[in-house]
Amino acid sequence: MLEALHDWIVHVVADHGILAIAVLMTLESACIPIPSEVTMLVGGALAATAFAGAGRELDLWAVVLAGTLGNLLGSWLAYWAGAARGRDLVDRFGRYLLIRPHELDRAQVWFARRGEVAVFASRLLPVVRTFISLPAGVARMSFGRFSAYTLAGCLPWCLALAWAGRAFGERWRTVEHTLEPVSWAVAGALAIATALYVARRWRRVRTEYALLDAARREGLGP
């Protein structure tokens, strides 16, 4: 299935060029897990004369610009979704997400002070980069700072992948196969961390929400 997705991305980018890169990178940054590694590598490969001789030829800097601006737009969409509905959803379903009642307020303070580090660093990591915008929106991080650090993180990511794609040309899959273990390692680390997080927090969160519900029934809570 993953291979079929990769092949589909190759065909879409080869057929539609810069527009396809911009749309795919927008979706990837809006929490839809379309691998940006494949999109940008193929875009870069199409900027290589040897590869482009078989079809569409693209300009490297146009590829980088399309990928970066697509990422920024997708990040805005995820940020606005989090800012518009995130707090209500967390208040309503936080217990099922294992978020303790007071922690969203703490997250807002943390993002206000240090969110730029998380946003910038996450944009340079596979998997994580796809989802960082939503919690930034939920925590109401400053939109200007969010945009600046998102752009600062997306530009080198897109440039590095597009440049590698152009350098390798038709052999761009060599780079993809090199990056694939990193993506799986990050995903595996996230899965393990999530399992430990759930096991540790389930009882504590359930207890706190039970107390909060009891206080609300007595008219003592928010």
Secondary structure, DSSP 8 states (H G I E B T S, - for coil): -HHHHHHHHHHHHHHHHHHHHHHHHHHHHTT----HHHHHHHHHHTTSHHHHTTS----HHHHHHHHHHHHHHHHHHHHHHIIIIIHHHHHHHTTTTT--TTHHHHHHHHHHHHHHHHHHHHTTSTTHHHHTHHHHHHTT--HHHHHHHHHHHHHHHHHHHHHHHHHHGGGHHHHHHHHHHHHHHHHHHHHHHHHHHHHHHHHHHHHHHHHHHHHHHTT---
